[in-house]
């Protein structure tokens, strides 16, 4: 996925790295960072806080065996109805404020 802000883009996919896109390296994808020849185009995932203000973000995780997607979708809908800015990520895809961003 690629996120854009302030004329910069951040991605976790090495195929999407270009002159304006920075690869965000994590434990899950660090093996692919060797494919990027310009080391200035790589940052650690914890460095994202230099570019984004996460201080007001609330995260709700839903665990269990059954009903996670249904519960998450219901909560997403409820928060939208209450005029919160909200995102939902699950087996149905990634949604931000009623816009489908990506299929899974």
WOPE-V890095 format. One line per field, one symbol per residue. ss: DSSP state (H for helix, E for strand, L for the rest). phi: phi as a letter, one per 20 degrees, with the letter a starting at -180 (. if undefined). psi: psi as a letter, one per 30 degrees, with the letter a starting at -180 (. if undefined). A space follows every 50 residues. Layout:
ss = ???
phi = ???
psi = ???
//
This chain:
ss = LEEEELLEEEELLHHHLLLLEEEEELLLLHHHHHHLLLHHHEEEHHHHHH LLLLLLLLLLLLLLLLLHHHHHHHHHHHHHHLLLLLEEEELLEEEELLEE EELL
phi = .dddalmcccbddffefbfdcdeeecffcgfefffeeeffeccfgffgff dceefdedddddcpecnffffffffgfffffemeebcccafepdcclmdf ebec
psi = kkkkkhglkklgjfffkafgkkkjklefgffffffkfjffgkllefffff fkjgfgkkkjkklaekgeeeeeeeeeeeeefgglkllkkaffakkjhgkj ekl.
//
